[in-house]
Amino acid sequence: IAGITQAPTSQILAAGRRMTLRCTQDMRHNAMYWYRQDLGLGLRLIHYSNTAGTTGKGEVPDGYSVSRANTDDFPLTLASAVPSQTSVYFCASSVFSGPYNEQFFGPGTRLTVL
Amino acid sequence: GQNIDQPTEMTATEGAIVQINCTYQTSGFNGLFWYQQHAGEAPTFLSYNVLDGLEEKGRFSSFLSRSKGYSYLLLKELQMKDSASYLCAVSRGGDFVFGPGTRLSVLP
């Protein structure tokens, strides 16, 4: 693994199903983030984690949950998917949160909820 | 609330200079970042400003005025490969707020 990876690359999901998007980084970054990107709305923060064991809510957290059991992994779970959660999801990480810390983004997961 | 504004689209000619503006009103400010995103790809980091003034990085420069809530990204000697979306983002310490992005088309 080099950098930050996401799985799956794309997924079509029936409404009401549970889904976990995976994110793994091997850069030993402390902070990790989940965004969704929708046309015309840009990137919106769903949840973030400043360090392993802690998480925080972003701008659009409803319907999503996260956990940060270790430094490398930051899975995003949709407990009961709805069509409005159709989007492209990006995971990102940075050495620390805050200034002077650029974010590195994963390749994204394209999710369609029918 | 949080508000970051950018022009939706811009067009420029190869070899020219283009300035992409970003205005922001956010609760908390720790720095302003610029990212480039090609269609279908992930954003990649371009520059950041924490203090007022100009930061230069090769063909790209970014300016910040904290008192005016204003930043711009300046791209010089435009190349076709610069056709992409440009995102400005405000760091608030624990999280980031992104603008909607500006789609730049570079024409031959």
Interface residues (C-beta under 8 A of the other chain):
Chain A: Y33 Y35 G40 L41 G42 L43 R44 L45 Y48 N50 G56 G58 E59 F90 S97 G98 P99 Y100 N101 E102 Q103 F104 F105 G106 P107 G108
Chain B: Q2 N30 G31 F33 Y35 E41 A42 P43 T44 F45 Y48 V50 L87 A89 S91 G93 G94 D95 F96 V97 F98 G99 P100 G101
